[in-house]
Every structure is written in C-alpha cells, then in structure tokens.
Amino acid sequence: MEKVSNIIPYYIKQLKDIAKEREIISWAYISIDFLLGYNRSECIINSDKEIGIDIIDRFRQIIEDLKANIPIQYILGETEFYGLKFKVNKHTLIPRPETEELVLWILEHEFNSALDIGTGSGCIPIAIKKNKNVEISAIDVSEPALLVAKENAKKNEVKINFLKQDILITDNLERVDVIISNPPYVLEKEKDLMLSNVLDNEPHLALFVSNKNPLLFYKKIAELSYACLSKNGLLFFEINESFGIEIIELLKCIGFVDIELKKDINEKDRMLKAIKN
C-alpha cells in the first residue's frame, strides 16, 4: 500500500470476507478522501503518489476497525448528509439516505419556522437551514447528542436553537409552521433482523421502541403538534414501514387532514406529511 493506486486492492484483499466488493470500495474511497483529501478522479491523477508510513498505519487501523464491525462513519467520526459534513459518534445515529429524501420533501414547501424533535446529530435542521432562510429549533433528550448537534451547526455555519427536552414528558411546544420528527421506531423484536454493526454501535435510545407501544412517540408528538402548529401547519414524520396505515388513522383521529404517505427510494412507506386544518 505504498502508492495511492494500491489502496483499493489492499482494502479488497483485507476485507473480502466481511463485505461485498462494492461496499469495500466505497469504504476505501471514503478513507482516501478523509486521510488524503482525494476524490475518485483525483485518485486516478495521483495514482503513483507515494504514501507516508504514518498514513499507511492509519489506513491499516481503519481496516482493523472495519473488521471489528465498527461503521466507517464512527471510525472516522464524520459522515456526509445532504452534501454537508457532519460529526457523528456513539451518541448519534448515522444519518440515512432515506432521511435525505425527507429533507428534500420538506424543502419543497414554503414556511418561516420549524422544529425538529429528536434531532440527534442535527442533520435535519442543519440541512434545512443551509438551504432555506427560516427560524429553526431542535430538541433531544440526550445531552451528548446535543453537544454533537451544536458542533455540527457551527461546522456548517448555521444558527439553530438547540434545547434539551424529553418529548414524552413535555406539555407544550413553541408555535411553528413545520414540525419534523424521525423518532425511535424500530421494534425491540426487530433487533434480530438488524446488522450487527448497527446493533452493536448505534444508540439504542434513538432506535428502539417497545413492542407493546410502537406508536408511543408518534402519538405524543402528533398531539403536541396539533396544539402548537400554526394554521395550515405541516407535520412530517419518518416512519417504520410497517405502521403507515396505523399512523394515518392516528393522525386523522387527532384532527390532521390531507395526510400523505410517501415511499422512499427503496419503495418502502417511509415518510408522512399531515396538515393541521
């Protein structure tokens, strides 16, 4: 691995037993960008460039961590979301492409203020603020997650009002035009179906909800949202694909109208929009 051109073959050789080649190549390019600052085309231009021993050691350590099933985003301490760089660690979920689709949908609408509930790394409000001049607040129950979110806002040069708040014991929220939430929605019984690198590394507080009360967060957030959204205000959820119909019925009972269920790129019912009449 003395030259840039050797890095990808080395990754493939070392990691062929734990992942598909396409994913290994992706890890390699992410690592190259992080350690050398080269994108894919720059790798070709600099293919004969020699790598220092200290950088080689860092590539090898990344490979060892990948072998230990640690996600590449946690190994490097950062990821990309909606074209922006975000710090992530064990206190925050790794932002998913499906959530980028949710942000894109939100940005198609006109509004002046928004609130993100369960913000984690802050990826949703930061991406919105970066693309639309609106007032945004964000809450989370986790103090360590909020510290990461604040760093990400500073890193991306946006101003977000972050607050520590447990939504399940909250009685009211500020009045806004849009409320967004990607709450815990993976059932405890679904743990056995999850990849070990997710299960062993990402925060369970942000992932799981009781089998007995799968709509716990949706019900509480929807009730609070109906009370505090401005007239014709919008509520956006990211959801468990198995509960789309149940969440629609829940929102109808609360009083929301024009409820729209939207599929993600994988054709799963993943996003939902509702209007306060």
C-alpha positions as CSV (number, residue, x, y, z in Angstrom):
1,M,0.0,0.0,0.0
2,E,2.9,2.3,-0.7
3,K,1.1,4.2,-3.5
4,V,-2.4,5.6,-3.9
5,S,-3.1,3.0,-6.6
6,N,-2.5,0.2,-4.1
7,I,-5.1,1.3,-1.5
8,I,-8.3,-0.1,-3.1
9,P,-6.8,-3.5,-3.9
10,Y,-5.4,-3.7,-0.4
11,Y,-8.8,-2.9,1.1
12,I,-10.5,-5.6,-1.1
13,K,-7.9,-8.2,-0.1
14,Q,-8.2,-7.5,3.6
15,L,-12.0,-7.1,3.8
16,K,-13.3,-9.6,1.2
17,D,-14.6,-11.9,3.9
18,I,-16.7,-9.4,5.7
19,A,-18.4,-7.3,3.0
20,K,-19.3,-7.2,-0.7
21,E,-16.6,-5.7,-3.0
22,R,-18.8,-2.7,-3.9
23,E,-19.1,-1.7,-0.2
24,I,-15.4,-2.3,0.4
25,I,-14.5,0.0,-2.5
26,S,-16.9,2.7,-1.1
27,W,-15.1,2.4,2.3
28,A,-11.7,2.7,0.6
29,Y,-12.7,5.9,-1.2
30,I,-14.3,7.4,2.0
31,S,-11.0,6.6,3.8
32,I,-8.9,8.1,1.0
33,D,-10.9,11.3,1.0
34,F,-10.7,11.6,4.8
35,L,-6.9,10.9,5.0
36,L,-5.6,12.3,1.7
37,G,-8.3,14.6,0.6
38,Y,-8.7,13.0,-2.9
39,N,-12.0,12.3,-4.6
40,R,-12.3,9.5,-7.1
41,S,-11.0,11.3,-10.1
42,E,-8.1,12.8,-8.0
43,C,-7.2,9.2,-7.0
44,I,-6.5,8.5,-10.7
45,I,-4.5,11.7,-11.2
46,N,-2.4,10.9,-8.1
47,S,-2.3,7.1,-8.5
48,D,1.5,7.0,-8.5
49,K,1.9,9.2,-5.5
50,E,3.7,7.6,-2.5
51,I,2.0,7.4,0.9
52,G,3.9,8.1,4.1
53,I,4.2,5.4,6.7
54,D,2.1,7.3,9.2
55,I,-0.8,7.5,6.8
56,I,-0.4,3.8,5.8
57,D,-0.7,3.0,9.6
58,R,-3.9,5.0,9.7
59,F,-5.3,3.1,6.7
60,R,-4.5,-0.2,8.4
61,Q,-6.1,0.9,11.7
62,I,-9.3,1.8,9.8
63,I,-9.3,-1.7,8.2
64,E,-8.9,-3.3,11.6
65,D,-11.8,-1.3,13.0
66,L,-13.9,-2.3,9.9
67,K,-13.1,-5.9,10.7
68,A,-14.4,-5.3,14.2
69,N,-17.8,-4.3,12.6
70,I,-17.5,-0.6,13.5
71,P,-19.2,1.6,10.9
72,I,-16.9,3.6,8.8
73,Q,-18.7,6.8,9.9
74,Y,-17.9,6.1,13.6
75,I,-14.3,5.2,12.8
76,L,-13.7,8.5,11.0
77,G,-16.0,10.4,13.3
78,E,-17.9,12.1,10.4
79,T,-20.3,11.4,7.6
80,E,-21.9,13.3,4.7
81,F,-25.6,14.2,4.6
82,Y,-27.4,16.3,2.0
83,G,-24.0,17.4,0.7
84,L,-22.8,18.6,4.1
85,K,-20.2,17.2,6.5
86,F,-21.4,16.1,9.9
87,K,-19.6,14.8,13.0
88,V,-21.1,11.6,14.4
89,N,-20.3,9.4,17.4
90,K,-21.8,6.6,19.5
91,H,-24.3,9.1,20.9
92,T,-25.9,9.9,17.5
93,L,-27.4,7.8,14.8
94,I,-25.7,7.8,11.4
95,P,-27.9,9.8,9.1
96,R,-29.5,7.7,6.4
97,P,-30.2,8.4,2.7
98,E,-34.0,8.0,3.4
99,T,-33.7,10.9,5.8
100,E,-32.2,13.0,2.9
101,E,-35.3,12.2,1.0
102,L,-37.4,13.5,3.9
103,V,-35.4,16.8,3.9
104,L,-35.8,17.2,0.1
105,W,-39.6,16.8,0.6
106,I,-39.7,19.4,3.4
107,L,-37.7,21.9,1.3
108,E,-40.4,21.8,-1.4
109,H,-42.7,23.6,0.9
110,E,-42.8,27.3,2.0
111,F,-42.6,28.1,5.7
112,N,-41.0,30.5,8.1
113,S,-40.3,28.4,11.2
114,A,-39.7,24.8,12.1
115,L,-39.0,22.5,15.0
116,D,-37.1,19.1,14.8
117,I,-37.9,16.6,17.5
118,G,-35.2,14.1,18.4
119,T,-32.6,15.8,16.4
120,G,-29.6,13.6,17.1
121,S,-26.6,14.9,15.1
122,G,-28.7,17.8,14.0
123,C,-28.6,16.7,10.3
124,I,-32.3,17.5,9.5
125,P,-32.5,21.1,10.8
126,I,-29.0,22.0,9.7
127,A,-29.6,20.8,6.1
128,I,-32.9,22.7,6.1
129,K,-31.4,25.9,7.4
130,K,-28.5,25.7,5.0
131,N,-31.0,25.6,2.1
132,K,-33.8,27.8,3.4
133,N,-33.7,31.1,5.4
134,V,-36.1,30.0,8.2
135,E,-36.0,30.0,12.0
136,I,-35.4,26.5,13.3
137,S,-35.3,24.9,16.8
138,A,-34.3,21.4,17.6
139,I,-34.8,19.2,20.7
140,D,-33.3,16.0,22.0
141,V,-33.4,14.1,25.3
142,S,-29.6,13.3,25.0
143,E,-27.2,15.9,26.2
144,P,-24.2,14.2,24.4
145,A,-26.2,14.1,21.2
146,L,-27.0,17.8,21.5
147,L,-23.3,18.6,22.0
148,V,-22.6,16.9,18.7
149,A,-25.5,18.7,17.0
150,K,-24.2,22.1,18.2
151,E,-20.7,21.3,16.9
152,N,-22.3,20.4,13.5
153,A,-24.3,23.7,13.4
154,K,-21.1,25.6,14.0
155,K,-19.2,23.5,11.4
156,N,-21.8,24.2,8.8
157,E,-22.2,27.9,9.8
158,V,-25.9,27.9,10.6
159,K,-27.8,29.1,13.7
160,I,-30.2,26.5,15.3
161,N,-31.8,26.9,18.7
162,F,-31.0,23.6,20.4
163,L,-32.8,22.5,23.6
164,K,-32.6,19.5,25.9
165,Q,-36.1,18.2,26.3
166,D,-37.8,14.8,26.8
167,I,-40.7,14.9,24.4
168,L,-42.6,12.2,26.4
169,I,-42.9,14.4,29.4
170,T,-43.4,17.7,27.5
171,D,-46.7,19.5,27.8
172,N,-46.3,22.1,25.1
173,L,-44.1,23.3,22.3
174,E,-43.3,26.6,20.6
175,R,-45.7,27.7,17.8
176,V,-44.1,27.0,14.4
177,D,-45.2,26.4,10.8
178,V,-43.5,22.9,10.5
179,I,-42.7,20.1,12.9
180,I,-40.4,17.3,11.9
181,S,-39.5,14.1,13.7
182,N,-37.6,10.9,13.0
183,P,-38.4,9.3,16.3
184,P,-37.4,5.8,17.6
185,Y,-39.5,3.4,15.5
186,V,-37.6,0.0,15.4
187,L,-39.4,-2.5,17.5
188,E,-37.5,-4.4,20.2
189,K,-38.4,-7.7,18.5
190,E,-36.8,-6.5,15.2
191,K,-33.3,-6.5,16.8
192,D,-32.6,-10.0,15.5
193,L,-33.1,-8.7,11.9
194,M,-30.6,-5.9,12.2
195,L,-27.0,-5.8,11.1
196,S,-24.6,-6.3,14.0
197,N,-22.6,-3.1,13.0
198,V,-25.8,-1.1,13.7
199,L,-27.0,-3.0,16.7
200,D,-23.5,-3.0,18.4
201,N,-22.7,0.6,17.7
202,E,-25.6,3.0,17.2
203,P,-27.5,4.4,20.2
204,H,-30.5,2.2,21.2
205,L,-32.2,5.2,22.8
206,A,-32.6,6.7,19.3
207,L,-33.5,3.4,17.6
208,F,-35.9,1.3,19.6
209,V,-39.4,1.4,20.9
210,S,-41.4,-1.1,22.9
211,N,-43.2,-3.9,21.0
212,K,-46.3,-3.1,23.2
213,N,-46.5,0.6,22.3
214,P,-44.9,1.1,18.8
215,L,-46.7,4.4,18.2
216,L,-45.7,5.9,21.5
217,F,-43.6,8.8,20.1
218,Y,-45.9,9.4,17.1
219,K,-49.0,9.8,19.3
220,K,-47.3,12.2,21.7
221,I,-45.6,14.3,19.0
222,A,-48.8,14.4,16.9
223,E,-50.9,15.6,19.9
224,L,-48.4,18.3,20.8
225,S,-48.0,19.3,17.1
226,Y,-51.8,19.7,16.6
227,A,-51.9,22.0,19.6
228,C,-49.0,24.2,18.6
229,L,-48.7,24.2,14.8
230,S,-49.8,27.4,13.1
231,K,-52.9,27.2,10.9
232,N,-52.2,25.0,7.9
233,G,-49.0,24.0,9.6
234,L,-47.2,20.8,8.4
235,L,-46.2,17.7,10.4
236,F,-43.5,15.5,8.8
237,F,-42.6,12.0,10.1
238,E,-40.1,9.4,9.1
239,I,-41.8,6.1,10.0
240,N,-41.5,2.4,10.3
241,E,-42.8,1.0,7.0
242,S,-45.0,-1.5,8.9
243,F,-47.1,1.2,10.6
244,G,-48.1,3.6,7.8
245,I,-51.8,2.9,7.9
246,E,-51.9,3.0,11.8
247,I,-50.2,6.3,11.9
248,I,-52.5,7.8,9.3
249,E,-55.5,6.7,11.4
250,L,-53.9,8.1,14.5
251,L,-53.4,11.5,12.8
252,K,-57.0,11.5,11.4
253,C,-58.3,10.9,14.9
254,I,-56.3,13.8,16.3
255,G,-57.7,16.1,13.5
256,F,-55.0,16.3,10.8
257,V,-56.1,16.4,7.2
258,D,-54.6,15.8,3.7
259,I,-52.3,13.1,5.1
260,E,-49.8,11.8,2.5
261,L,-47.7,8.7,2.8
262,K,-44.6,8.7,0.7
263,K,-42.3,5.9,-0.4
264,D,-38.5,6.1,-0.2
265,I,-36.1,5.2,-3.0
266,N,-36.4,1.5,-1.9
267,E,-40.2,1.6,-2.4
268,K,-40.9,1.4,1.4
269,D,-43.5,3.6,3.1
270,R,-41.0,5.7,4.9
271,M,-42.3,9.3,5.1
272,L,-45.6,11.0,6.0
273,K,-46.9,14.5,5.8
274,A,-50.1,15.9,7.5
275,I,-51.7,19.3,7.7
276,K,-53.3,21.0,10.7
277,N,-56.7,22.2,9.5
